[in-house]
Each structure stands twice: as C-alpha cells, then as structure tokens.
Amino acid sequence: MPYAFGITAVLVATAFFARAEAPKARAPALPQGWRELPELALPARPGPVAIESRRGAGDPASGCYALVQRATGEHAKAPAARAALVAGLRKRGLEVSGEGEELAVSGLGVEGRIRTTMRDDGAGRLAAVSTACFFSSRRPDRCKSQCDALLERLGGGS
C-alpha cells in the first residue's frame, strides 16, 4: 500500500512540473487550406544544434509545401539552425543555393526559399525557427504568394 501512495505522489509531481514548463516559441501560422504533412518532416540528426521539432505542411492538390524547423539550446543560432535544415533538404535530393539570411531551394520539380529568424519562447530563451517553403509547377502563382506570405510572417520579406 505505501507503494501506491509513492506512485501517486510521483504522478502528481510530474503533472505539476509538466504544466510548469516554459511555453515554446510558436511556429509561423500556415496558410489557409494547408494541412499537416508528417511525411515531409525530416528526421533530426545529432549535431551541434538541438532540433526541437520539424513539421511538414502544405496543400498537395496545389503543389505547395513547407517544412518548419525549431532549434533550441546553447548553439541555436540562425546560421547553425539554417545549416541543419539545409543538410536535411540536401539528403532528400534538393539543391540549396545562396548565402546569408535567405537561401533558394530547387530540384525534384520544386522551387522555393528558406528563411530563419530567432524567436523568444516567452521564457527569455531563444529558438531559431527555419522555414523552407517551396512549390511545384502545378499552381506556382498561388503557391508563391502563399510562400511569400508565410515567409513574411516569419520576417523574411519577398
């Protein structure tokens, strides 16, 4: 019977501390009509940057896609986070070119851009949020404008 009391105390403490965690920095909101596409999410590889999450989303009927990565930790600086996303995209066969804050993505029938910004998670910690937004030739004008809007919300401009 004392075991039951101990297990209950641990469960209550766990629930208390889980609720006490700091809120996470939010990823950019997805364009209307887009849905989560877990099959796009790249597996995170061990490296100097801790990849907290990667999520894929898009509108497959229109050929619009995005991959949003959140990196946290001591080494979560924009260039290192961007490099981690670039490495994942290249492993999937995409070409990434350019230098600086905005990079171009192409190959496998798609084109687009990558943008990374630093965000406060609300608890005084920074997270590097990288977004790769790309599209096929199915509805390029619609997808490009949606990618531009998504990257603008992230702070990327057109």
C-alpha positions in Angstrom: 0.0 0.0 0.0 2.8 2.5 0.7 3.9 1.9 -3.0 0.5 3.2 -4.2 1.0 6.4 -2.2 4.5 6.9 -3.6 3.4 6.3 -7.2 0.5 8.7 -6.8 2.9 11.4 -5.4 5.3 10.9 -8.4 2.4 11.2 -10.8 1.1 14.4 -9.2 4.6 15.9 -9.1 5.2 15.0 -12.8 1.9 16.6 -13.8 2.7 19.7 -11.8 6.2 20.1 -13.4 4.9 19.3 -16.9 2.5 22.3 -16.6 5.2 24.5 -15.2 7.4 24.2 -18.3 8.1 27.4 -20.2 5.9 27.9 -23.3 7.6 27.1 -26.6 8.1 29.6 -29.3 5.4 29.4 -31.9 6.0 28.4 -35.5 4.5 30.6 -38.2 0.8 30.0 -38.9 0.1 28.0 -42.0 -1.8 29.5 -45.0 -5.5 28.8 -45.2 -6.2 25.4 -46.7 -2.9 23.9 -45.8 -2.7 20.8 -43.6 0.0 19.0 -41.6 2.0 16.6 -43.8 4.1 14.5 -41.3 5.7 12.6 -44.3 7.6 15.8 -45.2 9.2 16.2 -41.7 12.9 15.3 -41.9 14.4 13.2 -39.2 16.7 15.3 -37.0 20.3 14.1 -36.9 22.6 14.6 -34.0 24.7 17.7 -34.4 25.8 21.0 -32.8 22.2 22.3 -32.8 19.4 20.6 -30.9 16.5 20.2 -33.3 13.4 20.5 -31.1 10.9 19.9 -33.9 10.4 19.6 -37.6 6.9 19.7 -39.1 5.8 19.5 -42.7 2.7 21.1 -44.1 1.2 22.0 -47.4 -1.6 21.9 -49.9 -0.7 18.9 -52.1 -3.5 19.5 -54.6 -1.9 22.8 -55.4 1.7 21.7 -55.1 2.5 24.0 -52.1 4.7 22.7 -49.3 6.6 24.0 -46.2 8.9 22.5 -43.7 9.2 24.3 -40.4 12.1 23.5 -38.0 12.6 24.8 -34.5 16.1 24.6 -32.9 16.8 25.4 -29.3 19.7 25.3 -26.9 23.0 26.9 -26.4 24.1 26.6 -30.1 20.7 27.6 -31.6 21.9 30.5 -33.7 20.3 31.3 -37.0 23.3 30.2 -39.3 23.7 26.8 -37.5 19.9 26.1 -37.5 19.7 27.0 -41.2 22.7 24.7 -41.9 20.9 21.8 -40.2 17.8 22.3 -42.3 19.9 22.7 -45.5 21.6 19.4 -44.7 18.3 17.6 -44.3 16.9 19.0 -47.6 20.1 18.0 -49.5 19.8 14.5 -48.1 16.3 14.4 -49.7 17.8 15.4 -53.1 17.0 19.1 -53.1 19.6 21.7 -54.1 20.1 24.7 -51.9 22.0 27.8 -53.0 22.8 31.3 -51.9 24.3 32.8 -48.8 23.0 34.9 -45.9 19.6 35.0 -44.4 17.7 33.7 -47.4 18.5 30.7 -49.5 17.0 29.3 -52.7 15.7 25.7 -52.8 15.2 23.8 -56.1 15.2 20.4 -57.6 12.9 17.4 -57.8 10.3 19.6 -59.6 10.0 22.3 -56.9 11.5 25.7 -56.2 11.3 28.0 -53.2 13.2 29.7 -50.3 14.5 29.1 -46.8 14.3 31.8 -44.1 15.4 31.6 -40.4 14.7 34.0 -37.6 15.3 34.0 -33.9 12.2 34.0 -31.7 11.7 34.5 -27.9 9.9 31.5 -26.4 8.3 33.7 -23.8 10.6 32.5 -21.0 13.6 34.5 -22.1 15.1 31.7 -24.2 15.6 32.0 -28.0 14.6 29.5 -30.6 15.8 29.5 -34.2 12.8 29.0 -36.5 13.7 28.0 -40.0 11.1 27.7 -42.7 11.6 26.1 -46.2 8.6 27.0 -48.4 8.6 25.5 -51.9 6.2 24.7 -54.7 5.8 22.7 -57.9 4.6 23.9 -61.3 1.0 22.8 -60.6 -0.2 26.2 -59.3 3.0 28.3 -59.0 1.5 31.7 -58.7 -0.9 30.7 -55.9 1.8 28.8 -54.1 4.5 31.5 -54.5 2.2 34.1 -53.0 1.4 31.8 -50.1 5.1 31.1 -49.5 5.8 34.8 -49.7 3.1 35.4 -47.0 4.4 32.6 -44.8 8.0 33.8 -45.0 6.8 37.5 -44.5 5.2 36.4 -41.2 8.5 34.8 -40.3 10.3 38.1 -41.1 11.6 37.2 -44.5 10.2 39.6 -47.0 9.6 38.7 -50.6 
